[in-house]
Amino acid sequence: MASAAANRYARALVDVVLAPGSALKPEDAVAQLRTVVQTIADSDELRTALLTPAIQNSRKRAVMGRLLQQLHISNLIRNFVYVIIDHRRVAIMPEIQEAFELLLDERLGFVRAEVTSAEPLDPRRTSEIESELASLTGKRMRLHFAVDKALLGGLSARIGSKVYDGSVRGQLEQLRRQLTEQFVE
Protein backbone atom coordinates (compact mmCIF):
# COMPACT_ATOMS: atom_id res chain seq x y z
CA MET A 1 0.00 0.00 0.00
CA ALA A 2 1.37 3.35 -1.02
CA SER A 3 1.99 6.15 1.47
CA ALA A 4 -0.08 9.33 1.49
CA ALA A 5 2.81 11.22 -0.11
CA ALA A 6 3.15 8.64 -2.89
CA ASN A 7 -0.58 8.82 -3.55
CA ARG A 8 -0.47 12.64 -3.81
CA TYR A 9 2.33 12.58 -6.38
CA ALA A 10 0.67 9.72 -8.28
CA ARG A 11 -2.68 11.53 -8.36
CA ALA A 12 -1.02 14.69 -9.67
CA LEU A 13 0.70 12.73 -12.44
CA VAL A 14 -2.55 10.97 -13.39
CA ASP A 15 -4.29 14.36 -13.59
CA VAL A 16 -1.61 15.70 -15.95
CA VAL A 17 -1.47 12.56 -18.12
CA LEU A 18 -5.27 12.42 -18.48
CA ALA A 19 -5.71 16.16 -18.97
CA PRO A 20 -7.25 17.19 -22.30
CA GLY A 21 -4.50 17.88 -24.80
CA SER A 22 -1.88 15.81 -22.98
CA ALA A 23 0.85 14.81 -25.41
CA LEU A 24 1.52 11.55 -23.54
CA LYS A 25 -0.68 8.47 -23.82
CA PRO A 26 -1.45 6.75 -20.50
CA GLU A 27 0.22 3.47 -21.55
CA ASP A 28 3.36 5.39 -22.59
CA ALA A 29 3.41 7.21 -19.24
CA VAL A 30 3.23 3.87 -17.41
CA ALA A 31 6.04 2.39 -19.51
CA GLN A 32 8.26 5.45 -19.11
CA LEU A 33 7.72 5.71 -15.35
CA ARG A 34 8.52 2.00 -15.01
CA THR A 35 11.73 2.57 -17.00
CA VAL A 36 12.78 5.43 -14.72
CA VAL A 37 12.07 3.47 -11.53
CA GLN A 38 13.86 0.39 -12.87
CA THR A 39 16.87 2.43 -14.00
CA ILE A 40 17.24 3.93 -10.52
CA ALA A 41 16.77 0.51 -8.88
CA ASP A 42 19.37 -1.12 -11.15
CA SER A 43 22.16 1.33 -10.33
CA ASP A 44 23.45 1.53 -6.76
CA GLU A 45 25.59 4.54 -7.68
CA LEU A 46 22.72 6.47 -9.22
CA ARG A 47 20.35 5.65 -6.36
CA THR A 48 22.95 6.67 -3.78
CA ALA A 49 23.66 9.94 -5.61
CA LEU A 50 19.95 10.77 -5.84
CA LEU A 51 19.36 9.99 -2.17
CA THR A 52 22.42 11.83 -0.83
CA PRO A 53 21.45 15.23 0.60
CA ALA A 54 25.01 16.51 0.17
CA ILE A 55 24.64 16.53 -3.62
CA GLN A 56 22.82 19.59 -4.93
CA ASN A 57 19.47 19.04 -6.62
CA SER A 58 20.73 20.90 -9.69
CA ARG A 59 23.48 18.29 -10.16
CA LYS A 60 20.99 15.44 -9.62
CA ARG A 61 18.67 16.99 -12.20
CA ALA A 62 21.53 17.41 -14.70
CA VAL A 63 22.56 13.76 -14.38
CA MET A 64 18.96 12.53 -14.61
CA GLY A 65 18.26 14.87 -17.52
CA ARG A 66 21.06 13.34 -19.59
CA LEU A 67 20.05 9.83 -18.61
CA LEU A 68 16.36 10.39 -19.35
CA GLN A 69 17.22 11.90 -22.72
CA GLN A 70 19.20 8.75 -23.62
CA LEU A 71 16.22 6.64 -22.52
CA HIS A 72 13.86 8.75 -24.72
CA ILE A 73 11.70 9.73 -21.76
CA SER A 74 9.07 12.39 -22.51
CA ASN A 75 9.32 15.93 -21.17
CA LEU A 76 6.28 15.34 -18.98
CA ILE A 77 7.83 12.37 -17.15
CA ARG A 78 11.23 14.10 -17.07
CA ASN A 79 9.70 17.16 -15.40
CA PHE A 80 7.85 14.91 -12.97
CA VAL A 81 11.16 13.26 -12.02
CA TYR A 82 12.64 16.72 -11.46
CA VAL A 83 9.79 17.54 -9.04
CA ILE A 84 10.46 14.27 -7.21
CA ILE A 85 14.15 15.15 -6.95
CA ASP A 86 13.44 18.72 -5.79
CA HIS A 87 11.09 17.48 -3.06
CA ARG A 88 13.50 14.72 -1.98
CA ARG A 89 11.03 11.92 -2.73
CA VAL A 90 13.27 9.66 -4.84
CA ALA A 91 13.12 6.99 -2.12
CA ILE A 92 9.38 6.55 -2.67
CA MET A 93 9.52 6.38 -6.48
CA PRO A 94 8.49 2.67 -6.52
CA GLU A 95 5.47 3.52 -4.34
CA ILE A 96 4.59 6.43 -6.61
CA GLN A 97 4.79 4.18 -9.67
CA GLU A 98 2.54 1.56 -8.07
CA ALA A 99 0.00 4.16 -6.94
CA PHE A 100 0.12 5.85 -10.36
CA GLU A 101 -0.71 2.60 -12.15
CA LEU A 102 -3.55 1.79 -9.74
CA LEU A 103 -5.09 5.27 -9.96
CA LEU A 104 -4.73 5.37 -13.73
CA ASP A 105 -6.46 1.99 -14.09
CA GLU A 106 -9.21 3.19 -11.78
CA ARG A 107 -9.79 6.38 -13.77
CA LEU A 108 -9.73 4.50 -17.09
CA GLY A 109 -12.32 2.00 -15.81
CA PHE A 110 -10.08 -1.04 -15.40
CA VAL A 111 -10.38 -3.54 -12.57
CA ARG A 112 -7.32 -5.52 -11.53
CA ALA A 113 -7.46 -9.26 -10.98
CA GLU A 114 -4.90 -11.82 -9.85
CA VAL A 115 -5.36 -15.12 -11.69
CA THR A 116 -3.48 -18.14 -10.39
CA SER A 117 -3.38 -21.42 -12.28
CA ALA A 118 -1.74 -24.80 -11.69
CA GLU A 119 0.02 -24.61 -15.07
CA PRO A 120 1.08 -21.72 -17.34
CA LEU A 121 -1.79 -20.60 -19.57
CA ASP A 122 -1.58 -20.11 -23.32
CA PRO A 123 -2.61 -16.74 -24.82
CA ARG A 124 -5.94 -18.10 -26.09
CA ARG A 125 -6.88 -19.27 -22.58
CA THR A 126 -5.80 -15.99 -20.94
CA SER A 127 -7.98 -14.12 -23.42
CA GLU A 128 -10.95 -16.36 -22.58
CA ILE A 129 -10.41 -15.80 -18.86
CA GLU A 130 -10.22 -12.05 -19.38
CA SER A 131 -13.51 -12.12 -21.32
CA GLU A 132 -15.23 -14.25 -18.66
CA LEU A 133 -14.11 -12.00 -15.81
CA ALA A 134 -15.09 -8.88 -17.76
CA SER A 135 -18.59 -10.25 -18.34
CA LEU A 136 -18.80 -11.33 -14.70
CA THR A 137 -17.86 -7.89 -13.36
CA GLY A 138 -19.16 -5.72 -16.19
CA LYS A 139 -15.82 -3.90 -16.29
CA ARG A 140 -12.62 -3.96 -18.30
CA MET A 141 -9.98 -6.16 -16.72
CA ARG A 142 -6.27 -5.78 -16.12
CA LEU A 143 -5.06 -9.29 -15.28
CA HIS A 144 -1.89 -10.51 -13.61
CA PHE A 145 -1.18 -14.21 -14.04
CA ALA A 146 0.75 -16.48 -11.67
CA VAL A 147 1.40 -20.21 -11.43
CA ASP A 148 0.95 -22.25 -8.24
CA LYS A 149 1.40 -26.01 -8.63
CA ALA A 150 -0.33 -26.51 -5.24
CA LEU A 151 -3.67 -25.77 -6.94
CA LEU A 152 -3.34 -29.21 -8.57
CA GLY A 153 -5.53 -28.13 -11.49
CA GLY A 154 -7.90 -25.38 -12.56
CA LEU A 155 -7.46 -21.79 -11.45
CA SER A 156 -8.52 -19.13 -8.98
CA ALA A 157 -9.12 -15.43 -9.55
CA ARG A 158 -9.01 -12.63 -6.98
CA ILE A 159 -10.77 -9.38 -7.82
CA GLY A 160 -10.38 -7.03 -4.90
CA SER A 161 -11.46 -9.01 -1.85
CA LYS A 162 -13.59 -11.48 -3.81
CA VAL A 163 -12.10 -14.87 -4.75
CA TYR A 164 -13.45 -17.16 -7.44
CA ASP A 165 -11.91 -20.57 -6.79
CA GLY A 166 -12.18 -23.13 -9.56
CA SER A 167 -9.08 -25.04 -8.53
CA VAL A 168 -8.91 -28.74 -7.72
CA ARG A 169 -7.38 -27.83 -4.34
CA GLY A 170 -10.33 -25.53 -3.62
CA GLN A 171 -12.84 -28.20 -4.57
CA LEU A 172 -11.08 -30.78 -2.38
CA GLU A 173 -11.05 -28.31 0.53
CA GLN A 174 -14.77 -27.66 0.08
CA LEU A 175 -15.45 -31.41 0.01
CA ARG A 176 -13.35 -31.87 3.18
CA ARG A 177 -15.37 -29.16 4.98
CA GLN A 178 -18.66 -30.74 3.93
CA LEU A 179 -17.58 -34.17 5.09
CA THR A 180 -16.27 -32.80 8.38
CA GLU A 181 -19.55 -30.97 9.04
CA GLN A 182 -21.53 -34.07 8.18
CA PHE A 183 -19.62 -36.33 10.60
CA VAL A 184 -19.37 -33.76 13.39
CA GLU A 185 -23.15 -33.37 13.62
Secondary structure as GFF3:
##gff-version 3
##sequence-region A 1 185
A	DSSP	alpha_helix	4	17	.	.	.	ID=ss1
A	DSSP	alpha_helix	26	42	.	.	.	ID=ss2
A	DSSP	alpha_helix	44	51	.	.	.	ID=ss3
A	DSSP	alpha_helix	57	70	.	.	.	ID=ss4
A	DSSP	alpha_helix	75	86	.	.	.	ID=ss5
A	DSSP	three_ten_helix	90	92	.	.	.	ID=ss6
A	DSSP	alpha_helix	93	108	.	.	.	ID=ss7
A	DSSP	beta_strand	110	117	.	.	.	ID=ss8
A	DSSP	alpha_helix	123	137	.	.	.	ID=ss9
A	DSSP	beta_strand	140	147	.	.	.	ID=ss10
A	DSSP	three_ten_helix	149	151	.	.	.	ID=ss11
A	DSSP	beta_strand	155	159	.	.	.	ID=ss12
A	DSSP	beta_strand	162	165	.	.	.	ID=ss13
A	DSSP	alpha_helix	168	184	.	.	.	ID=ss14
###
